[in-house]
Amino acid sequence: MEICLRKEKVPIKDLVSLIQTNLLKFYVDLKEKDRIYQFFQTNQRQLVLDSKELEDYIKRSQQGDDSINLVMMALVNENIDNYQEALRIWHSLRGKVANMTEGCERTVSILKKKKDLAMIKQYSKWVLEENPDIGLTLFTTDPRTGEPPVDMNPDEVIEYLGTLDKHKEELTSTGTGGSFPYLEYYYEYLINHGNPPDSYFTALGLLYVDKCFRLKPAGLKNTCKTILVKISIADAKEKILKTYRTKLQNFLENKQQYE
């Protein structure tokens, strides 16, 4: 189908591309980030953007590091199936945008589509660190949407999450118990949503025991200058310790998997 524009026949696809591309430029100039998101959500299956023109426009505007421009280019690359570049841009926005929820969600969505183990290991780490709840939906069913996890062998996931837990097992100075317990969360998910082997139950029990020992309060042997700080840390640890003692007790009382 073609239409007449200035006495010239212009394919309708080219006209739509012209309108969509320039509309996005307009939103970028106005820094209308919400409208950019809305644009892609509304036109997901009807996009005929000139991605090269958009990229050149951003470079010419000399605002290539502007977060709104980067968000737009990440969305453009995702919608033209250039997933590697989209993932790179979302990652580069970390620390530049106050709220990285959208970047975390888009990264997980792309990784689920691609199902590429190397790509998952490369780009899921920052999401897991930035927002563990979103990052773990890559390996577990999303509790909000019911979307299934990426098709990945649980043992491979366990091995990968174990590398994130490694070197992060020491308690933090604030007494909060260290980094997010990725393995613990994943083992609990597997046990509650399937019929896992006994080795998973054993591994989870050992994680609980290890956590209890790490949280066990030590004697306060310092001088009066630091005693109040130590007491505060000890109180925080005690609250977490009670939680893990309860978890371990409930875990041991359920003997079904060991009979």
C-alpha distance (Angstrom), angle and dihedral (degrees) to the residues before:
residue distance angle dihedral
M1 . . .
E2 3.80 . .
I3 3.81 135.4 .
C4 3.77 130.6 -155.3
L5 3.80 114.6 -109.7
R6 3.82 118.1 174.6
K7 3.79 90.3 -17.9
E8 3.79 90.8 -54.3
K9 3.77 126.3 108.7
V10 3.81 110.5 -120.9
P11 3.81 121.5 -171.9
I12 3.79 110.2 -117.3
K13 3.81 89.8 -127.0
D14 3.81 91.0 58.5
L15 3.79 91.1 48.9
V16 3.80 92.5 50.6
S17 3.80 89.7 48.2
L18 3.80 90.1 51.5
I19 3.80 92.2 50.1
Q20 3.81 95.5 45.1
T21 3.79 94.4 45.2
N22 3.80 94.3 49.1
L23 3.79 92.2 43.7
L24 3.78 89.2 57.6
K25 3.80 90.4 48.4
F26 3.79 87.9 53.3
Y27 3.83 91.7 51.6
V28 3.80 90.6 48.6
D29 3.79 92.5 51.1
L30 3.82 89.3 51.1
K31 3.83 91.1 43.8
E32 3.80 89.5 -126.8
K33 3.80 97.7 162.3
D34 3.82 93.9 165.9
R35 3.81 91.1 54.1
I36 3.80 89.9 50.6
Y37 3.81 90.4 55.0
Q38 3.79 90.5 45.5
F39 3.80 91.5 49.7
F40 3.79 93.3 56.8
Q41 3.79 93.6 42.7
T42 3.82 91.6 51.6
N43 3.80 97.6 43.4
Q44 3.80 101.8 35.3
R45 3.81 95.0 130.3
Q46 3.80 97.9 33.0
L47 3.80 103.3 54.0
V48 3.79 119.1 135.5
L49 3.78 98.5 162.7
D50 3.77 125.6 164.7
S51 3.80 94.4 -128.5
K52 3.82 93.3 179.8
E53 3.81 90.7 54.9
L54 3.82 90.8 49.4
E55 3.79 92.2 50.1
D56 3.80 92.3 47.7
Y57 3.79 90.1 48.0
I58 3.78 91.9 54.8
K59 3.79 91.3 48.7
R60 3.79 91.5 49.3
S61 3.79 90.8 50.2
Q62 3.82 88.4 59.0
Q63 3.77 90.2 -136.0
G64 3.77 98.0 107.8
D65 3.80 92.7 137.0
D66 3.79 94.2 49.6
S67 3.79 108.0 120.6
I68 3.81 94.4 -133.9
N69 3.80 91.9 52.8
L70 3.79 90.7 47.9
V71 3.81 91.9 48.9
M72 3.79 89.4 51.9
M73 3.79 93.2 49.8
A74 3.81 91.3 47.6
L75 3.80 89.9 53.9
V76 3.81 92.0 44.5
N77 3.80 92.5 51.5
E78 3.79 91.6 47.1
N79 3.80 91.4 51.7
I80 3.80 93.1 50.3
D81 3.84 90.0 48.3
N82 3.81 94.6 -109.6
Y83 3.80 89.0 135.1
Q84 3.80 98.0 161.1
E85 3.81 92.0 59.6
A86 3.81 91.9 43.8
L87 3.82 90.4 53.3
R88 3.80 91.1 47.9
I89 3.81 92.1 52.4
W90 3.81 94.7 47.2
H91 3.79 88.9 50.9
S92 3.81 91.8 48.7
L93 3.82 90.0 55.8
R94 3.79 91.9 64.6
G95 3.77 107.5 115.3
K96 3.81 92.7 14.6
V97 3.81 96.9 74.8
A98 3.79 123.1 54.2
N99 3.81 94.4 -145.1
M100 3.80 113.6 41.8
T101 3.82 95.4 173.1
E102 3.80 92.8 111.2
G103 3.80 92.2 47.5
C104 3.81 90.9 50.4
E105 3.80 92.6 48.2
R106 3.81 94.0 46.5
T107 3.81 91.5 48.0
V108 3.82 91.9 52.0
S109 3.81 90.5 46.5
I110 3.81 92.2 52.4
L111 3.81 93.3 46.4
K112 3.80 90.3 51.7
K113 3.81 89.8 52.7
K114 3.79 95.5 47.2
K115 3.83 97.8 42.4
D116 3.80 88.6 -162.2
L117 3.82 112.3 152.7
A118 3.81 95.0 -156.3
M119 3.80 91.1 49.1
I120 3.82 91.0 47.1
K121 3.80 91.5 53.5
Q122 3.80 91.7 45.8
Y123 3.79 99.4 49.5
S124 3.81 108.7 22.1
K125 3.81 94.3 67.9
W126 3.80 95.9 72.1
V127 3.81 91.1 46.6
L128 3.80 91.9 50.8
E129 3.80 89.3 50.7
E130 3.80 94.9 43.6
N131 3.81 97.8 43.2
P132 3.83 115.1 0.9
D133 3.81 93.5 -175.1
I134 3.81 91.4 59.1
G135 3.79 94.7 37.0
L136 3.79 93.6 54.5
T137 3.82 91.6 55.1
L138 3.80 83.9 75.8
F139 3.82 87.6 70.3
T140 3.82 100.5 26.3
T141 3.79 136.9 47.3
D142 3.81 109.6 -82.3
P143 3.84 104.4 -112.8
R144 3.81 91.4 -151.9
T145 3.79 101.1 49.0
G146 3.80 104.1 16.8
E147 3.81 89.3 -125.9
P148 3.82 109.8 158.6
P149 3.82 122.2 -119.6
V150 3.77 125.8 -101.9
D151 3.81 113.8 -76.1
M152 3.78 98.8 -102.1
N153 3.80 132.3 138.9
P154 3.85 109.3 -101.4
D155 3.80 91.0 -133.4
E156 3.81 89.6 56.8
V157 3.81 90.1 49.8
I158 3.81 90.7 49.0
E159 3.79 91.2 50.3
Y160 3.81 91.3 49.0
L161 3.80 95.9 46.3
G162 3.79 88.4 46.9
T163 3.80 89.4 61.7
L164 3.81 88.7 55.7
D165 3.81 92.1 50.2
K166 3.79 91.6 47.6
H167 3.80 113.8 97.8
K168 3.82 89.3 13.4
E169 3.78 99.5 77.5
E170 3.78 98.1 98.8
L171 3.81 117.4 99.1
T172 3.77 115.0 -103.2
S173 3.78 120.9 -117.2
T174 3.80 89.6 -106.6
G175 3.76 91.4 60.1
T176 3.79 95.2 -121.2
G177 3.77 93.4 133.5
G178 3.79 101.2 -102.8
S179 3.78 130.5 -88.4
F180 3.78 127.4 -8.7
P181 3.85 109.3 -67.0
Y182 3.80 97.7 -120.1
L183 3.80 96.7 167.4
E184 3.77 93.3 45.2
Y185 3.81 91.2 51.7
Y186 3.81 92.4 47.6
Y187 3.80 95.0 47.4
E188 3.82 89.6 50.0
Y189 3.80 89.6 50.7
L190 3.81 93.1 50.2
I191 3.81 92.5 48.1
N192 3.80 93.7 47.5
H193 3.82 95.9 44.4
G194 3.76 106.5 41.4
N195 3.78 148.8 -2.7
P196 3.80 103.9 -73.3
P197 3.82 125.1 179.4
D198 3.80 120.0 -90.8
S199 3.80 90.0 -107.2
Y200 3.81 89.2 71.6
F201 3.80 91.3 55.7
T202 3.79 90.3 49.1
A203 3.80 91.9 49.0
L204 3.81 92.2 50.1
G205 3.81 92.3 47.8
L206 3.79 90.3 51.8
L207 3.80 90.5 50.5
Y208 3.83 89.9 54.4
V209 3.81 92.2 48.0
D210 3.79 92.3 47.1
K211 3.80 91.0 49.8
C212 3.81 91.7 51.1
F213 3.79 91.7 52.2
R214 3.78 92.3 47.7
L215 3.79 91.5 50.3
K216 3.78 94.6 47.3
P217 3.82 104.9 121.0
A218 3.77 119.2 -115.2
G219 3.79 125.0 -143.5
L220 3.78 118.0 -83.8
K221 3.79 102.4 -116.0
N222 3.79 100.9 154.5
T223 3.77 129.0 103.7
C224 3.80 125.3 -88.5
K225 3.79 89.6 -95.8
T226 3.80 92.3 72.7
I227 3.78 101.5 23.2
L228 3.84 95.6 99.3
V229 3.80 91.8 51.4
K230 3.79 90.9 48.8
I231 3.79 91.7 50.4
S232 3.80 91.2 51.1
I233 3.80 91.3 50.9
A234 3.80 90.9 46.5
D235 3.81 91.0 52.5
A236 3.81 91.5 51.4
K237 3.79 91.0 48.5
E238 3.80 91.4 48.5
K239 3.82 91.6 56.9
I240 3.80 91.6 51.6
L241 3.80 90.6 43.5
K242 3.81 90.9 55.9
T243 3.80 89.3 52.6
Y244 3.78 92.1 52.7
R245 3.78 93.8 44.1
T246 3.81 87.8 55.2
K247 3.80 91.2 47.5
L248 3.79 91.5 49.7
Q249 3.81 93.2 46.3
N250 3.81 92.7 50.5
F251 3.78 90.0 45.4
L252 3.80 93.4 52.6
E253 3.78 93.6 44.6
N254 3.79 90.2 59.5
K255 3.79 97.5 76.4
Q256 3.78 96.2 164.3
Q257 3.78 93.7 106.4
Y258 3.80 92.3 49.7
E259 3.79 101.8 46.7
